[in-house]
Amino acid sequence: MSGPKLPVAVIGIGRMGQSHALNFAYAVPRAELVAVCDPRESALDRARKELPPNVQGFLDVKECFAKSGAKAVLIATETASHAPLAKLAMESGLHVLLEKPISIDVETSKEVVKVAEAHPELKTMVAFVRRFDESTRELKRMIDDGEMGEVHLLKSASNDPYDPSGFFVNFSGTSGGIFTDVGVHDIDVARWLLDVANGCPNPAKQVHRVFAIGQSVRHPELKEMGDADNGMGIVEFTNGTVFMCHMSRTQMNGHECWAELFGTEKKVVINGNPQLNKLEIRDKYGVRTESTATHYLRYKDAFVRELQDFTACVLDNKPLPVSLRDALEASKIATAFTLSYHKGVPVFFDDQGEVTLD
Ligand SMILES: NC(=O)c1ccc[n+]([C@@H]2O[C@H](COP(=O)([O-])OP(=O)(O)OC[C@H]3O[C@@H](n4cnc5c(N)ncnc54)[C@H](O)[C@@H]3O)[C@@H](O)[C@H]2O)c1
């Protein structure tokens, strides 16, 4: 493709970072992956084996920001380190695509929003991959074109495959827990499809109340850590719409995530059967389909579109499809879920749109 390319560096070359780096290197024609950065030498070595030979490797993020030539960075480190790295990147004059969520707590997330708002010349976006999913986008079009009638309820689930190694238990302290780590995806889609900023009497207060419960069916130790391996939540928005969700780390057939949107004219289901492909296997067990094994596979195309769209927004100076304010509002609801689960009570939002227990 002709025209200038956006030089990009990926910070944090773990599971998600390597997948993004490969997409930037081979599937985003308007970007050039110039560097990857990770303090673990072994991660850099492994990553660079699969990447083009000209991609530089950095162990130190400051050196990467200063010397790599990148104009934009994708931050895919553990969630607890997102905020300081995002702030440093913006203060170094770099556009930022930040893996979800902004941070593990609302106050830190607000600091990131503040720095981004002080740098309007930079594009900063949280990578909510489902916003780039073809089916979710088509459903949003149907809503906007009035085909659903009045939309009033979204039920959704993000059920991750059970990992017997208990990896997510070790991950709990830096991920923000199941409501934040998994739930923000569903919450962001709910806020988008239910158009919660519209039709609320006080625009600052989009949420009326939130309630959540949790279970630790496979890993009871999670409960002691304030986390859970299954979380269920309900949100009543002030525009009259309702969102119900189930997050899980114990699904046995692979990764299942579905959404059911109820309107006065139609109900639409996304991914009701998490089919890997169009095969139906007929054998002694009956008629079966295979499931997508992971979240990465379910959103394979959306992960590429997310990078392509971000790159185009930066190069063409276009508005971003997801605002940092949206990401902050999603984090507030995730935090309210966690608080409700810990306290066993509903959590209300005040007139400023902040979580309150009064
Ligand atoms: N959008 C999605 O669907 C999705 C899916 C999975 C994970 N994620 C997000 O991606 C992020 C990373 O998750 P993961 O599972 O890939 O984690 P991971 O532990 O596999 O990788 C994190 C990497 O960051 C590196 N790192 C830590 N501090 C660093 C620093 N200061 N500079 C550079 N690198 C540093 C670590 O060494 C590690 O290699 C998390 O925030 C998670 O929420 C998003």
The ligand as an SDF file (V2000), in Angstrom:
LIG
                    3D

 44 48  0  0  0  0  0  0  0  0999 V2000
   -8.6170   -7.7120   24.4460 N   0  0  0  0  0  0  0  0  0  0  0  0
   -8.6220   -8.9610   24.8520 C   0  0  0  0  0  0  0  0  0  0  0  0
   -9.4590   -9.7310   24.4570 O   0  0  0  0  0  0  0  0  0  0  0  0
   -7.5750   -9.4440   25.8100 C   0  0  0  0  0  0  0  0  0  0  0  0
   -7.3310  -10.8080   25.9650 C   0  0  0  0  0  0  0  0  0  0  0  0
   -6.3160  -11.1960   26.8510 C   0  0  0  0  0  0  0  0  0  0  0  0
   -5.6160  -10.2460   27.5720 C   0  0  0  0  0  0  0  0  0  0  0  0
   -5.9210   -8.9230   27.3890 N   0  0  0  0  0  0  0  0  0  0  0  0
   -5.1900   -7.8900   28.1430 C   0  0  0  0  0  0  0  0  0  0  0  0
   -3.8530   -7.8750   27.6970 O   0  0  0  0  0  0  0  0  0  0  0  0
   -2.9710   -7.5500   28.7760 C   0  0  0  0  0  0  0  0  0  0  0  0
   -1.8580   -8.5780   28.8250 C   0  0  0  0  0  0  0  0  0  0  0  0
   -2.4060   -9.8570   29.0830 O   0  0  0  0  0  0  0  0  0  0  0  0
   -1.5580  -11.1650   28.7240 P   0  0  0  0  0  0  0  0  0  0  0  0
   -2.4390  -12.3110   29.0370 O   0  0  0  0  0  0  0  0  0  0  0  0
   -0.9650  -11.0470   27.3830 O   0  0  0  0  0  0  0  0  0  0  0  0
   -0.4020  -11.0660   29.8380 O   0  0  0  0  0  0  0  0  0  0  0  0
    1.0230  -11.7580   29.8180 P   0  0  0  0  0  0  0  0  0  0  0  0
    1.4040  -11.9060   31.2530 O   0  0  0  0  0  0  0  0  0  0  0  0
    1.0240  -12.9540   28.9400 O   0  0  0  0  0  0  0  0  0  0  0  0
    1.9800  -10.6770   29.1290 O   0  0  0  0  0  0  0  0  0  0  0  0
    2.3500   -9.4800   29.7290 C   0  0  0  0  0  0  0  0  0  0  0  0
    3.7730   -9.1620   29.2580 C   0  0  0  0  0  0  0  0  0  0  0  0
    4.0910   -7.8330   29.6580 O   0  0  0  0  0  0  0  0  0  0  0  0
    5.4720   -7.8370   30.0270 C   0  0  0  0  0  0  0  0  0  0  0  0
    5.7610   -6.6340   30.8330 N   0  0  0  0  0  0  0  0  0  0  0  0
    5.5250   -6.4290   32.1420 C   0  0  0  0  0  0  0  0  0  0  0  0
    5.9310   -5.1770   32.5090 N   0  0  0  0  0  0  0  0  0  0  0  0
    6.4290   -4.5930   31.3960 C   0  0  0  0  0  0  0  0  0  0  0  0
    7.0060   -3.3160   31.1190 C   0  0  0  0  0  0  0  0  0  0  0  0
    7.1560   -2.3990   32.0700 N   0  0  0  0  0  0  0  0  0  0  0  0
    7.4130   -3.0510   29.8640 N   0  0  0  0  0  0  0  0  0  0  0  0
    7.2760   -3.9660   28.8760 C   0  0  0  0  0  0  0  0  0  0  0  0
    6.7310   -5.2000   29.0820 N   0  0  0  0  0  0  0  0  0  0  0  0
    6.3200   -5.5070   30.3180 C   0  0  0  0  0  0  0  0  0  0  0  0
    5.6600   -9.1440   30.7690 C   0  0  0  0  0  0  0  0  0  0  0  0
    7.0110   -9.5070   30.8740 O   0  0  0  0  0  0  0  0  0  0  0  0
    4.8510  -10.0770   29.8700 C   0  0  0  0  0  0  0  0  0  0  0  0
    5.6310  -10.6420   28.8410 O   0  0  0  0  0  0  0  0  0  0  0  0
   -3.8460   -7.4960   30.0370 C   0  0  0  0  0  0  0  0  0  0  0  0
   -4.0860   -6.1550   30.3520 O   0  0  0  0  0  0  0  0  0  0  0  0
   -5.1540   -8.1740   29.6310 C   0  0  0  0  0  0  0  0  0  0  0  0
   -6.2820   -7.5750   30.2770 O   0  0  0  0  0  0  0  0  0  0  0  0
   -6.8660   -8.5250   26.5240 C   0  0  0  0  0  0  0  0  0  0  0  0
  1  2  1  0
  2  3  2  0
  2  4  1  0
  4  5  1  0
  4 44  2  0
  5  6  2  0
  6  7  1  0
  7  8  2  0
  8  9  1  0
  8 44  1  0
  9 10  1  0
  9 42  1  0
 10 11  1  0
 11 12  1  0
 11 40  1  0
 12 13  1  0
 13 14  1  0
 14 15  2  0
 14 16  1  0
 14 17  1  0
 17 18  1  0
 18 19  2  0
 18 20  1  0
 18 21  1  0
 21 22  1  0
 22 23  1  0
 23 24  1  0
 23 38  1  0
 24 25  1  0
 25 26  1  0
 25 36  1  0
 26 27  1  0
 26 35  1  0
 27 28  2  0
 28 29  1  0
 29 30  1  0
 29 35  2  0
 30 31  1  0
 30 32  2  0
 32 33  1  0
 33 34  2  0
 34 35  1  0
 36 37  1  0
 36 38  1  0
 38 39  1  0
 40 41  1  0
 40 42  1  0
 42 43  1  0
M  CHG  2   8   1  16  -1
M  END
$$$$
